[in-house]
């Protein structure tokens, strides 16, 4: 799992229910319908909106807060929240792997010194 997703639902009497989910991926529907989204792979807060107001939130503060409430869940997210490669890095890695796998000749490592940013 990678994402901690929390939604708040206000009941008729004013009570607020907290709905917690975890996910490996994030789609637009989840972004639109979730109040809090914390990415444990990139260690960042994707979304923090409470009662239709955006709140600036620090990853460490959110992690600390929710680890007190859901310690086993946060521990699982921290273990499984591996960093995902971007599209360019995946293309580069797959290209290198295919070259090694299908090459008739001996392969040699190549170190890229190009900085994209």
Backbone as JSON Lines, residues from 0, in Angstrom:
{"i":0,"aa":"X","n":[0.84,-1.19,0.0],"ca":[0.0,0.0,0.0],"c":[0.88,1.24,0.0]}
{"i":1,"aa":"X","n":[0.35,2.3,-0.55],"ca":[1.12,3.53,-0.68],"c":[0.41,4.73,-0.09]}
{"i":2,"aa":"X","n":[-0.9,4.83,-0.32],"ca":[-1.64,6.03,0.06],"c":[-2.54,5.78,1.26]}
{"i":3,"aa":"X","n":[-2.54,6.72,2.19],"ca":[-3.52,6.76,3.27],"c":[-4.56,7.77,2.84]}
{"i":4,"aa":"X","n":[-5.82,7.33,2.78],"ca":[-6.89,8.2,2.32],"c":[-7.96,8.28,3.41]}
{"i":5,"aa":"X","n":[-8.32,9.5,3.78],"ca":[-9.29,9.7,4.85],"c":[-10.38,10.63,4.35]}
{"i":6,"aa":"X","n":[-11.61,10.21,4.58],"ca":[-12.77,11.03,4.23],"c":[-13.56,11.3,5.5]}
{"i":7,"aa":"X","n":[-14.17,12.47,5.55],"ca":[-15.0,12.84,6.69],"c":[-16.45,12.94,6.23]}
{"i":8,"aa":"X","n":[-17.34,12.38,7.03],"ca":[-18.75,12.39,6.71],"c":[-19.5,12.96,7.91]}
{"i":9,"aa":"X","n":[-20.13,14.12,7.71],"ca":[-20.9,14.75,8.78],"c":[-22.31,14.19,8.78]}
{"i":10,"aa":"X","n":[-22.71,13.66,9.92],"ca":[-24.05,13.09,10.08],"c":[-25.05,14.19,10.43]}
{"i":11,"aa":"X","n":[-26.32,13.86,10.4],"ca":[-27.39,14.81,10.66],"c":[-27.23,15.49,12.02]}
{"i":12,"aa":"X","n":[-26.84,14.77,13.05],"ca":[-26.7,15.34,14.39],"c":[-25.42,16.14,14.58]}
{"i":13,"aa":"X","n":[-24.59,16.25,13.54],"ca":[-23.35,17.01,13.65],"c":[-22.12,16.15,13.88]}
{"i":14,"aa":"X","n":[-22.32,14.89,14.24],"ca":[-21.21,13.98,14.46],"c":[-20.47,13.75,13.14]}
{"i":15,"aa":"X","n":[-19.15,13.66,13.21],"ca":[-18.34,13.43,12.02],"c":[-17.74,12.03,12.09]}
{"i":16,"aa":"X","n":[-18.01,11.25,11.07],"ca":[-17.42,9.93,10.95],"c":[-16.17,10.04,10.07]}
{"i":17,"aa":"X","n":[-15.15,9.28,10.43],"ca":[-13.91,9.25,9.67],"c":[-13.83,7.91,8.96]}
{"i":18,"aa":"X","n":[-13.69,7.95,7.64],"ca":[-13.61,6.75,6.83],"c":[-12.17,6.64,6.34]}
{"i":19,"aa":"X","n":[-11.51,5.54,6.66],"ca":[-10.09,5.37,6.35],"c":[-9.91,4.26,5.33]}
{"i":20,"aa":"X","n":[-9.07,4.52,4.35],"ca":[-8.75,3.52,3.33],"c":[-7.27,3.64,2.98]}
{"i":21,"aa":"X","n":[-6.72,2.56,2.46],"ca":[-5.37,2.58,1.92],"c":[-5.43,2.06,0.5]}
{"i":22,"aa":"X","n":[-4.48,2.5,-0.31],"ca":[-4.51,2.11,-1.71],"c":[-3.1,2.08,-2.29]}
{"i":23,"aa":"X","n":[-2.92,1.26,-3.3],"ca":[-1.65,1.22,-4.02],"c":[-1.56,2.33,-5.07]}
{"i":24,"aa":"X","n":[-2.72,2.76,-5.55],"ca":[-2.74,3.78,-6.6],"c":[-3.77,4.85,-6.27]}
{"i":25,"aa":"X","n":[-3.74,5.88,-7.04],"ca":[-4.6,7.03,-6.8],"c":[-5.22,7.45,-8.13]}
{"i":26,"aa":"X","n":[-6.55,7.54,-8.15],"ca":[-7.22,7.99,-9.37],"c":[-7.96,9.3,-9.09]}
{"i":27,"aa":"X","n":[-8.49,9.9,-10.11],"ca":[-9.15,11.2,-9.98],"c":[-10.36,11.12,-9.06]}
{"i":28,"aa":"X","n":[-11.09,10.02,-9.11],"ca":[-12.26,9.86,-8.24],"c":[-11.84,9.91,-6.77]}
{"i":29,"aa":"X","n":[-10.75,9.23,-6.43],"ca":[-10.26,9.25,-5.04],"c":[-9.81,10.66,-4.65]}
{"i":30,"aa":"X","n":[-9.15,11.34,-5.56],"ca":[-8.7,12.71,-5.27],"c":[-9.89,13.62,-5.03]}
{"i":31,"aa":"X","n":[-10.93,13.48,-5.84],"ca":[-12.11,14.34,-5.73],"c":[-12.92,14.05,-4.47]}
{"i":32,"aa":"X","n":[-12.99,12.77,-4.04],"ca":[-13.9,12.38,-2.97],"c":[-13.24,12.14,-1.61]}
{"i":33,"aa":"X","n":[-11.97,12.42,-1.48],"ca":[-11.25,12.17,-0.24],"c":[-10.76,13.49,0.34]}
{"i":34,"aa":"X","n":[-10.83,13.61,1.66],"ca":[-10.4,14.84,2.32],"c":[-8.89,14.89,2.54]}
{"i":35,"aa":"X","n":[-8.32,13.79,2.98],"ca":[-6.89,13.73,3.29],"c":[-6.28,12.59,2.48]}
{"i":36,"aa":"X","n":[-5.19,12.9,1.77],"ca":[-4.45,11.87,1.05],"c":[-2.98,12.07,1.39]}
{"i":37,"aa":"X","n":[-2.37,11.01,1.96],"ca":[-0.96,11.06,2.32],"c":[-0.23,9.98,1.54]}
{"i":38,"aa":"X","n":[0.8,10.38,0.82],"ca":[1.6,9.48,0.0],"c":[2.82,9.03,0.81]}
{"i":39,"aa":"X","n":[2.85,7.76,1.19],"ca":[3.95,7.25,2.01],"c":[5.15,6.84,1.19]}
{"i":40,"aa":"X","n":[5.04,6.77,-0.12],"ca":[6.19,6.48,-0.97],"c":[7.02,7.74,-1.17]}
{"i":41,"aa":"X","n":[6.36,8.84,-1.48],"ca":[7.06,10.1,-1.72],"c":[7.11,10.98,-0.47]}
{"i":42,"aa":"X","n":[6.51,10.49,0.6],"ca":[6.49,11.2,1.88],"c":[6.01,12.64,1.72]}
{"i":43,"aa":"X","n":[4.77,12.74,1.19],"ca":[4.17,14.05,1.01],"c":[2.66,13.97,1.2]}
{"i":44,"aa":"X","n":[2.07,15.1,1.5],"ca":[0.63,15.2,1.61],"c":[0.1,15.62,0.25]}
{"i":45,"aa":"X","n":[-0.71,14.77,-0.36],"ca":[-1.26,15.05,-1.68],"c":[-2.44,16.01,-1.56]}
{"i":46,"aa":"X","n":[-3.26,15.8,-0.54],"ca":[-4.45,16.63,-0.36],"c":[-4.78,16.73,1.12]}
{"i":47,"aa":"X","n":[-5.18,17.92,1.53],"ca":[-5.62,18.13,2.91],"c":[-6.72,19.19,2.88]}
{"i":48,"aa":"X","n":[-7.96,18.73,2.83],"ca":[-9.1,19.63,2.77],"c":[-10.11,19.22,3.83]}
{"i":49,"aa":"X","n":[-10.39,20.14,4.73],"ca":[-11.36,19.86,5.79],"c":[-12.43,20.93,5.74]}
{"i":50,"aa":"X","n":[-13.68,20.48,5.64],"ca":[-14.84,21.36,5.53],"c":[-14.65,22.41,4.43]}
{"i":51,"aa":"X","n":[-14.25,21.9,3.24],"ca":[-14.08,22.71,2.02],"c":[-13.01,23.77,2.12]}
{"i":52,"aa":"X","n":[-12.06,23.61,3.04],"ca":[-10.94,24.55,3.17],"c":[-9.64,23.77,3.07]}
{"i":53,"aa":"X","n":[-8.73,24.27,2.21],"ca":[-7.41,23.65,2.09],"c":[-6.59,23.97,3.33]}
{"i":54,"aa":"X","n":[-5.87,22.98,3.82],"ca":[-5.0,23.17,4.96],"c":[-3.59,22.76,4.56]}
{"i":55,"aa":"X","n":[-2.63,23.65,4.81],"ca":[-1.24,23.3,4.56],"c":[-0.85,22.28,5.62]}
{"i":56,"aa":"X","n":[-0.34,21.16,5.17],"ca":[0.0,20.1,6.1],"c":[1.35,19.52,5.77]}
{"i":57,"aa":"X","n":[2.12,19.31,6.77],"ca":[3.44,18.72,6.66],"c":[3.32,17.2,6.77]}
{"i":58,"aa":"X","n":[4.05,16.47,5.94],"ca":[3.98,15.01,5.96],"c":[4.28,14.46,7.35]}
{"i":59,"aa":"X","n":[5.34,14.95,7.97],"ca":[5.73,14.42,9.28],"c":[4.66,14.65,10.34]}
{"i":60,"aa":"X","n":[4.01,15.79,10.3],"ca":[2.93,16.07,11.26],"c":[1.75,15.12,11.04]}
{"i":61,"aa":"X","n":[1.4,14.9,9.78],"ca":[0.3,14.0,9.46],"c":[0.65,12.57,9.85]}
{"i":62,"aa":"X","n":[1.87,12.14,9.53],"ca":[2.31,10.8,9.87],"c":[2.28,10.59,11.38]}
{"i":63,"aa":"X","n":[2.78,11.55,12.11],"ca":[2.79,11.45,13.58],"c":[1.37,11.41,14.15]}
{"i":64,"aa":"X","n":[0.5,12.27,13.64],"ca":[-0.88,12.32,14.13],"c":[-1.59,10.99,13.88]}
{"i":65,"aa":"X","n":[-1.54,10.51,12.64],"ca":[-2.27,9.29,12.31],"c":[-1.58,8.03,12.85]}
{"i":66,"aa":"X","n":[-0.29,8.07,13.12],"ca":[0.36,6.9,13.72],"c":[-0.09,6.72,15.17]}
{"i":67,"aa":"X","n":[-0.54,7.78,15.82],"ca":[-1.1,7.65,17.16],"c":[-2.5,7.04,17.12]}
{"i":68,"aa":"X","n":[-3.24,7.31,16.06],"ca":[-4.61,6.81,15.95],"c":[-4.65,5.42,15.31]}
{"i":69,"aa":"X","n":[-3.86,5.22,14.26],"ca":[-3.85,3.96,13.52],"c":[-2.41,3.42,13.43]}
{"i":70,"aa":"X","n":[-1.81,3.02,14.54],"ca":[-0.38,2.65,14.52],"c":[-0.06,1.47,13.59]}
{"i":71,"aa":"X","n":[-0.85,0.43,13.59],"ca":[-0.56,-0.74,12.75],"c":[-0.68,-0.39,11.26]}
{"i":72,"aa":"X","n":[-1.66,0.41,10.93],"ca":[-1.88,0.81,9.54],"c":[-0.72,1.67,9.03]}
{"i":73,"aa":"X","n":[-0.29,2.63,9.83],"ca":[0.83,3.49,9.43],"c":[2.11,2.69,9.32]}
{"i":74,"aa":"X","n":[2.31,1.76,10.22],"ca":[3.5,0.9,10.15],"c":[3.5,0.1,8.85]}
{"i":75,"aa":"X","n":[2.35,-0.42,8.46],"ca":[2.24,-1.17,7.21],"c":[2.53,-0.26,6.02]}
{"i":76,"aa":"X","n":[1.98,0.94,6.02],"ca":[2.22,1.88,4.91],"c":[3.7,2.24,4.81]}
{"i":77,"aa":"X","n":[4.36,2.42,5.94],"ca":[5.77,2.78,5.91],"c":[6.63,1.63,5.4]}
{"i":78,"aa":"X","n":[6.23,0.39,5.67],"ca":[6.98,-0.76,5.18],"c":[6.77,-0.95,3.68]}
{"i":79,"aa":"X","n":[5.54,-0.75,3.22],"ca":[5.2,-1.04,1.83],"c":[5.3,0.17,0.91]}
{"i":80,"aa":"X","n":[5.43,1.36,1.45],"ca":[5.44,2.57,0.63],"c":[6.77,2.79,-0.06]}
{"i":81,"aa":"X","n":[7.02,2.01,-1.09],"ca":[8.27,2.12,-1.82],"c":[8.17,3.24,-2.85]}
{"i":82,"aa":"X","n":[9.29,3.83,-3.17],"ca":[9.32,4.92,-4.13],"c":[9.05,4.38,-5.53]}
{"i":83,"aa":"X","n":[8.15,5.01,-6.24],"ca":[7.83,4.63,-7.61],"c":[8.66,5.46,-8.57]}
{"i":84,"aa":"X","n":[9.08,4.84,-9.63],"ca":[9.83,5.56,-10.65],"c":[8.89,6.37,-11.53]}
{"i":85,"aa":"X","n":[9.38,7.51,-11.98],"ca":[8.62,8.32,-12.92],"c":[8.63,7.68,-14.29]}
{"i":86,"aa":"X","n":[7.84,8.21,-15.2],"ca":[7.72,7.64,-16.54],"c":[9.06,7.58,-17.26]}
{"i":87,"aa":"X","n":[9.84,8.66,-17.19],"ca":[11.14,8.69,-17.88],"c":[12.11,7.67,-17.29]}
{"i":88,"aa":"X","n":[12.11,7.55,-15.96],"ca":[13.0,6.58,-15.32],"c":[12.6,5.15,-15.67]}
{"i":89,"aa":"X","n":[11.28,4.88,-15.72],"ca":[10.81,3.54,-16.08],"c":[11.21,3.18,-17.5]}
{"i":90,"aa":"X","n":[11.03,4.13,-18.43],"ca":[11.39,3.89,-19.83],"c":[12.88,3.59,-19.93]}
{"i":91,"aa":"X","n":[13.69,4.37,-19.23],"ca":[15.14,4.18,-19.25],"c":[15.51,2.82,-18.67]}
{"i":92,"aa":"X","n":[14.92,2.47,-17.53],"ca":[15.23,1.2,-16.88],"c":[14.8,0.01,-17.74]}
{"i":93,"aa":"X","n":[13.59,0.06,-18.29],"ca":[13.11,-1.03,-19.14],"c":[13.98,-1.16,-20.39]}
{"i":94,"aa":"X","n":[14.36,-0.04,-20.97],"ca":[15.25,-0.08,-22.14],"c":[16.57,-0.75,-21.82]}
{"i":95,"aa":"X","n":[17.14,-0.4,-20.67],"ca":[18.4,-1.03,-20.26],"c":[18.23,-2.52,-20.01]}
{"i":96,"aa":"X","n":[17.15,-2.9,-19.34],"ca":[16.92,-4.32,-19.07],"c":[16.71,-5.11,-20.36]}
{"i":97,"aa":"X","n":[15.95,-4.55,-21.28],"ca":[15.74,-5.25,-22.55],"c":[17.04,-5.39,-23.33]}
{"i":98,"aa":"X","n":[17.88,-4.38,-23.3],"ca":[19.17,-4.44,-23.98],"c":[20.01,-5.59,-23.43]}
{"i":99,"aa":"X","n":[20.04,-5.7,-22.11],"ca":[20.81,-6.77,-21.47],"c":[20.22,-8.13,-21.8]}
{"i":100,"aa":"X","n":[18.89,-8.24,-21.76],"ca":[18.24,-9.54,-21.96],"c":[18.32,-10.05,-23.4]}
{"i":101,"aa":"X","n":[18.23,-9.19,-24.38],"ca":[18.15,-9.65,-25.77],"c":[19.44,-9.44,-26.56]}
{"i":102,"aa":"X","n":[20.46,-8.91,-25.93],"ca":[21.7,-8.62,-26.64],"c":[22.47,-9.9,-26.96]}
{"i":103,"aa":"X","n":[23.05,-9.93,-28.17],"ca":[23.91,-11.05,-28.56],"c":[25.33,-10.83,-28.08]}
{"i":104,"aa":"X","n":[25.65,-9.6,-27.77],"ca":[27.01,-9.24,-27.35],"c":[27.06,-9.02,-25.84]}
{"i":105,"aa":"X","n":[28.27,-8.98,-25.34],"ca":[28.48,-8.68,-23.93],"c":[28.03,-7.24,-23.66]}
{"i":106,"aa":"X","n":[27.33,-7.02,-22.56],"ca":[26.86,-5.68,-22.22],"c":[27.78,-5.03,-21.21]}
{"i":107,"aa":"X","n":[27.82,-3.71,-21.25],"ca":[28.65,-2.94,-20.32],"c":[27.79,-1.88,-19.65]}
{"i":108,"aa":"X","n":[28.03,-1.64,-18.37],"ca":[27.22,-0.61,-17.69],"c":[27.49,0.78,-18.22]}
{"i":109,"aa":"X","n":[26.46,1.59,-18.27],"ca":[26.57,2.97,-18.7],"c":[25.96,3.83,-17.6]}
{"i":110,"aa":"X","n":[26.7,4.84,-17.21],"ca":[26.21,5.75,-16.16],"c":[25.81,7.06,-16.83]}
{"i":111,"aa":"X","n":[24.56,7.42,-16.66],"ca":[24.05,8.66,-17.23],"c":[24.4,9.82,-16.31]}
{"i":112,"aa":"X","n":[24.98,10.89,-16.86],"ca":[25.32,12.06,-16.06],"c":[24.41,13.25,-16.41]}
{"i":113,"aa":"X","n":[23.42,13.01,-17.24],"ca":[22.48,14.04,-17.64],"c":[21.52,14.32,-16.5]}
{"i":114,"aa":"X","n":[21.31,15.61,-16.2],"ca":[20.34,15.99,-15.17],"c":[19.11,16.53,-15.86]}
{"i":115,"aa":"X","n":[17.96,15.9,-15.56],"ca":[16.7,16.35,-16.19],"c":[16.24,17.67,-15.63]}
{"i":116,"aa":"X","n":[16.54,17.94,-14.36],"ca":[16.07,19.2,-13.73],"c":[17.2,20.14,-13.64]}
